[in-house]
């Protein structure tokens, strides 16, 4: 085994490659500060605590504003039946 030192990445980038000639590819810096990561960890903990409750509600579609407009499998989930 090599004796190498493990380090966390310094930056994180999102690169969207369209594959279409003439389109500009998009690159975003997605690096997070330790404060951002701490806040995210707290949100994850809160979410897990919520779902650990026996009476927690599991929504089929939690937020319609951020879901896809068409879902190949929506008819299988029988949303209309449960919403009535």
SERO-4910 file (N, C-alpha, C, O; in steps of 0.05 Angstrom, whole numbers):
BEGIN
 pado doro    nc1    nc2    nc3   cac1   cac2   cac3    cc1    cc2    cc3    oc1    oc2    oc3
  Unk    A     17    -24      0      0      0      0     17     25      0     39     26     12
  Unk    A      7     44    -14     21     70    -14     13     85     11     -9     84     21
  Unk    A     32    100     21     27    117     44     19    144     34     36    162     31
  Unk    A     -7    148     29    -16    174     18    -34    188     39    -46    175     56
  Unk    A    -34    214     37    -49    230     55    -76    236     43    -78    244     20
  Unk    A    -97    232     59   -125    237     49   -132    266     55   -128    276     77
  Unk    A   -142    279     34   -151    307     38   -178    311     25   -185    297      5
  Unk    A   -193    329     35   -219    336     23   -214    354     -1   -194    369     -2
  Unk    A   -232    353    -21   -228    370    -44   -231    400    -36   -246    406    -18
  Unk    A   -217    417    -50   -218    445    -44   -241    459    -58   -252    479    -48
  Unk    A   -247    449    -81   -269    461    -97   -286    439   -109   -276    417   -113
  Unk    A   -310    446   -115   -328    428   -128   -343    443   -150   -354    465   -145
  Unk    A   -342    433   -175   -355    447   -197   -375    429   -210   -371    405   -213
  Unk    A   -397    441   -219   -417    427   -235   -413    436   -264   -412    460   -270
  Unk    A   -411    417   -282   -407    424   -310   -429    410   -326   -431    386   -327
  Unk    A   -445    427   -339   -467    416   -356   -457    416   -385   -450    437   -396
  Unk    A   -455    393   -397   -447    390   -424   -472    384   -441   -484    363   -437
  Unk    A   -478    401   -459   -503    398   -475   -500    378   -497   -519    364   -504
  Unk    A   -476    376   -509   -472    357   -531   -483    369   -557   -482    355   -578
  Unk    A   -493    393   -556   -503    406   -581   -483    427   -590   -476    445   -574
  Unk    A   -474    425   -614   -455    443   -625   -466    472   -624   -489    476   -632
  Unk    A   -450    490   -615   -458    518   -614   -470    526   -587   -471    550   -582
  Unk    A   -478    507   -571   -489    514   -544   -465    518   -525   -446    502   -526
  Unk    A   -468    538   -509   -447    542   -489   -451    522   -466   -473    517   -457
  Unk    A   -429    510   -457   -431    492   -435   -431    509   -409   -420    531   -409
  Unk    A   -444    499   -389   -448    514   -364   -429    503   -343   -427    478   -340
  Unk    A   -417    520   -328   -399    512   -306   -405    529   -281   -405    553   -283
  Unk    A   -411    516   -259   -418    530   -234   -399    521   -212   -393    497   -210
  Unk    A   -391    540   -196   -375    533   -172   -395    524   -151   -412    540   -142
  Unk    A   -393    499   -142   -412    488   -122   -398    484    -95   -409    470    -78
  Unk    A   -376    497    -91   -361    494    -66   -378    504    -43   -393    524    -45
  Unk    A   -375    491    -20   -390    498      4   -371    506     26   -349    496     28
  Unk    A   -380    524     43   -365    531     67   -372    511     89   -392    497     87
  Unk    A   -356    510    110   -363    492    132   -389    500    145   -403    483    156
  Unk    A   -396    526    145   -421    535    156   -444    525    140   -465    517    151
  Unk    A   -441    525    113   -462    514     96   -466    484    101   -489    475    102
  Unk    A   -445    470    104   -446    441    109   -458    435    136   -473    416    139
  Unk    A   -452    451    156   -464    448    182   -494    452    181   -509    437    194
  Unk    A   -503    473    167   -531    478    164   -545    455    149   -567    447    157
  Unk    A   -532    445    129   -544    422    114   -546    398    132   -566    383    131
  Unk    A   -526    392    148   -526    370    166   -549    372    186   -563    353    192
  Unk    A   -554    397    196   -577    401    214   -604    395    200   -622    384    212
  Unk    A   -606    404    175   -631    398    160   -635    368    157   -657    358    159
  Unk    A   -614    354    151   -615    325    148   -624    312    174   -641    294    174
  Unk    A   -612    320    196   -619    309    222   -648    315    229   -662    297    238
  Unk    A   -658    340    223   -686    346    229   -704    329    212   -725    320    222
  Unk    A   -697    325    187   -714    308    169   -715    280    180   -737    268    180
  Unk    A   -693    269    187   -692    241    198   -708    239    223   -722    219    227
  Unk    A   -706    259    241   -721    258    266   -751    259    260   -767    245    273
  Unk    A   -759    274    240   -787    276    232   -797    248    224   -818    239    233
  Unk    A   -783    235    206   -791    209    195   -788    186    215   -799    164    210
  Unk    A   -774    190    237   -772    170    257   -798    168    274   -803    149    288
  Unk    A   -814    189    273   -839    190    288   -859    170    276   -861    167    251
  Unk    A   -874    157    293   -894    137    284   -916    150    268   -928    137    250
  Unk    A   -923    175    273   -945    188    259   -935    207    236   -950    224    228
  Unk    A   -911    203    227   -900    219    205   -916    214    180   -923    191    174
  Unk    A   -920    236    165   -935    234    140   -915    232    117   -897    248    114
  Unk    A   -919    212    100   -902    209     76   -919    217     52   -937    203     44
  Unk    A   -913    240     40   -928    250     18   -919    237     -8   -895    232    -12
  Unk    A   -938    231    -26   -932    218    -51   -917    239    -69   -899    232    -84
  Unk    A   -926    263    -68   -914    285    -83   -909    308    -64   -927    324    -61
  Unk    A   -886    310    -52   -882    329    -31   -884    359    -40   -894    375    -24
  Unk    A   -875    365    -64   -875    393    -72   -880    394   -102   -862    390   -118
  Unk    A   -905    399   -110   -912    400   -138   -897    421   -154   -893    418   -178
  Unk    A   -887    442   -141   -874    464   -156   -846    456   -166   -836    469   -183
  Unk    A   -835    434   -155   -808    426   -164   -807    399   -176   -786    388   -182
  Unk    A   -831    387   -181   -832    361   -193   -833    363   -224   -839    385   -234
  Unk    A   -828    342   -237   -829    342   -267   -858    345   -275   -876    336   -261
  Unk    A   -862    356   -298   -890    361   -308   -903    336   -319   -927    333   -319
  Unk    A   -887    317   -327   -897    292   -338   -883    269   -324   -858    269   -322
  Unk    A   -898    250   -316   -886    226   -302   -897    201   -315   -922    196   -314
  Unk    A   -880    185   -326   -888    161   -340   -903    141   -321   -919    125   -330
  Unk    A   -898    143   -295   -908    124   -276   -929    135   -258   -938    121   -239
  Unk    A   -939    160   -262   -958    172   -244   -984    156   -243   -996    154   -222
  Unk    A   -992    144   -265  -1017    128   -265  -1014    104   -247  -1034     94   -237
  Unk    A   -990     93   -244   -986     70   -226   -988     78   -197   -995     61   -180
  Unk    A   -981    103   -190   -981    111   -163  -1010    118   -153  -1014    120   -129
  Unk    A  -1028    120   -171  -1057    125   -164  -1060    150   -147  -1075    149   -127
  Unk    A  -1046    172   -155  -1048    197   -140  -1077    207   -138  -1085    215   -116
  Unk    A  -1092    206   -159  -1119    216   -159  -1136    202   -139  -1152    214   -125
  Unk    A  -1133    176   -137  -1148    160   -118  -1142    169    -89  -1161    170    -72
  Unk    A  -1117    175    -83  -1109    182    -56  -1116    210    -49  -1121    217    -26
  Unk    A  -1117    228    -70  -1123    256    -65  -1152    261    -60  -1159    282    -49
  Unk    A  -1170    243    -69  -1199    248    -66  -1208    243    -38  -1232    245    -32
***
